Amino acid sequence: MKTQSNTKINKTFVLTLALLLICTLNLKAQWTAQSVGMDYYDFNSVYFVNADTGYVVGVDYYNEVGLVFKTTDGGTNWVQLGFDSTGIELKSVYFINADTGYIVGNNWDSESGNIFKTTDGGTTWVEQSYGALNLYLFSAYFLNADTGFAVGCNFDEENYILTDYILKTTDGGLHWTTKTNGLSCYYNSVYFIDANTGYAIGSNENGAGVVMKTIDGGENWISKNTGISGSLNSVYFLNADTGYTVGFDDYSYSGIIYKTVNGGNYWILQKTVEEAYFYDVDFPDANIGYAVGSDDYGNGLILKTKDGGVNWIKQNSGNSYDLMSVDFIDTNIGYTVGYELTVLKTTNGGETEPTEPWGKIGTKWTYWIPQTEGNYKLLPF
């Protein structure tokens, strides 16, 4: 008589067990909303200095002023920081330490970019002068207290000419040098691995992705677009070889995630999501990473990988607005922000977990205890 193998029986049992468990678990939300300001605020960027202290920046479109909020208790409470930001949309925030940080944004009236610096944890902000007129700035990155970069573009509306621009300071923002590669493009994001090696990414006037790399501290930049299709919004590097960039492909109308393992010489398409957009990417370690954005209906979209981008799993954001920025303090604690007052926090890497420590598998009660990354060990009783 032919009998089933133990392997097949075990597989059937495990599958049945999993299905029954899913049916009886009450699951806790992966991300929880933080209470910040009024519902007509849009947030563009989030940055945490440590587990307690963080900043979000954006714009109040109703009153046409830029916004800066700070928390010192891990997002439980947020306080608005005041400075003269009338007519300015704040796009990116970056802190070097607990006291010193920078914000870049753009003034609607003067049609020019702004750089602000604080040396007292956001209590006061001083605008930095960079000399160039009519630049739009979208991202900033600092290597240390002295050396930093800001990127964007110049747009000549009269002649409809778009020109890329990269700014650099070596004295903590007192002076900035401006550089263009003569490209008809804008940069959305800048990231440096060390004092010499960095990347600026964005899109050209036709919506195609642009990746520029420097190996001499920003003196010269070379194109590293090989393999890229689509406009790019954010870039993040783990080391000299491995990096990620995310954006949107007009041709396939899909959100895109790319990875390089050879310092940007070639980019591999890792993930596409139809009718979606990705605006930011962050990796708290070599394997775990997050990409945030929105679907075609404007609902918040969060994808997570645990294997260096081989697989990306959608998480439940519980949010119906675009997510523009993400920042993780470690593999468990992270924040993402976006439109319509959105500030979300997770303390377990965005993983689901049961709201009760017990439940039924079929007709038998089972107790589960948390392991790592949202996995649970089953103990019958």
URKALIN-V274488 format. One record per backbone hydrogen bond with DSSP energy under -1.0 kcal/mol. CO is the residue of the C=O (numbers start at 1). NH is the residue of the N-H. If there is no record, write none. Layout:
BEGIN
co:CO nh:NH
co:CO nh:NH
END
This chain:
BEGIN
co:5 nh:9
co:6 nh:10
co:7 nh:11
co:8 nh:12
co:9 nh:13
co:10 nh:14
co:11 nh:15
co:12 nh:16
co:13 nh:17
co:14 nh:18
co:15 nh:19
co:16 nh:20
co:17 nh:21
co:18 nh:22
co:19 nh:23
co:21 nh:25
co:26 nh:355
co:32 nh:345
co:38 nh:41
co:41 nh:341
co:42 nh:59
co:45 nh:57
co:47 nh:55
co:52 nh:74
co:53 nh:49
co:53 nh:50
co:54 nh:71
co:55 nh:47
co:56 nh:69
co:57 nh:44
co:57 nh:45
co:58 nh:67
co:58 nh:90
co:59 nh:42
co:60 nh:64
co:60 nh:65
co:64 nh:87
co:65 nh:60
co:67 nh:58
co:68 nh:81
co:69 nh:56
co:70 nh:79
co:71 nh:54
co:79 nh:70
co:83 nh:85
co:85 nh:66
co:85 nh:88
co:87 nh:108
co:89 nh:106
co:92 nh:104
co:94 nh:102
co:99 nh:121
co:100 nh:96
co:100 nh:97
co:101 nh:118
co:102 nh:94
co:103 nh:116
co:104 nh:91
co:104 nh:92
co:105 nh:114
co:106 nh:89
co:107 nh:111
co:112 nh:107
co:114 nh:105
co:115 nh:128
co:116 nh:103
co:117 nh:126
co:118 nh:101
co:126 nh:117
co:130 nh:132
co:135 nh:113
co:136 nh:153
co:139 nh:151
co:141 nh:149
co:146 nh:172
co:147 nh:143
co:147 nh:144
co:148 nh:169
co:149 nh:141
co:150 nh:167
co:151 nh:138
co:151 nh:139
co:152 nh:165
co:152 nh:187
co:153 nh:136
co:154 nh:163
co:155 nh:157
co:156 nh:160
co:156 nh:161
co:161 nh:156
co:163 nh:154
co:165 nh:152
co:166 nh:179
co:167 nh:150
co:168 nh:177
co:169 nh:148
co:177 nh:168
co:179 nh:166
co:183 nh:164
co:183 nh:185
co:184 nh:205
co:186 nh:203
co:189 nh:201
co:191 nh:199
co:196 nh:217
co:197 nh:193
co:197 nh:194
co:198 nh:214
co:199 nh:191
co:200 nh:212
co:201 nh:188
co:201 nh:189
co:202 nh:210
co:202 nh:232
co:203 nh:186
co:204 nh:207
co:208 nh:204
co:210 nh:202
co:211 nh:224
co:212 nh:200
co:213 nh:222
co:214 nh:198
co:222 nh:213
co:225 nh:228
co:226 nh:267
co:231 nh:248
co:234 nh:246
co:236 nh:244
co:241 nh:263
co:242 nh:238
co:242 nh:239
co:243 nh:260
co:244 nh:236
co:245 nh:258
co:246 nh:233
co:246 nh:234
co:247 nh:256
co:247 nh:278
co:248 nh:231
co:249 nh:253
co:249 nh:254
co:253 nh:275
co:254 nh:249
co:255 nh:273
co:256 nh:247
co:257 nh:270
co:257 nh:271
co:258 nh:245
co:259 nh:268
co:260 nh:243
co:262 nh:265
co:268 nh:259
co:271 nh:257
co:273 nh:255
co:275 nh:296
co:277 nh:294
co:280 nh:292
co:282 nh:290
co:287 nh:308
co:288 nh:285
co:289 nh:305
co:290 nh:282
co:291 nh:303
co:292 nh:279
co:292 nh:280
co:293 nh:301
co:293 nh:323
co:294 nh:277
co:295 nh:298
co:299 nh:295
co:301 nh:293
co:302 nh:315
co:303 nh:291
co:304 nh:313
co:305 nh:289
co:313 nh:304
co:319 nh:300
co:322 nh:339
co:325 nh:337
co:327 nh:335
co:332 nh:349
co:333 nh:329
co:333 nh:330
co:334 nh:346
co:335 nh:327
co:336 nh:344
co:337 nh:324
co:337 nh:325
co:338 nh:43
co:342 nh:338
co:343 nh:34
co:344 nh:336
co:345 nh:32
co:346 nh:334
co:348 nh:351
co:353 nh:28
co:357 nh:368
co:359 nh:366
co:361 nh:364
co:364 nh:361
co:365 nh:381
co:366 nh:359
co:367 nh:379
co:369 nh:377
co:372 nh:375
co:375 nh:371
co:377 nh:369
co:379 nh:367
END
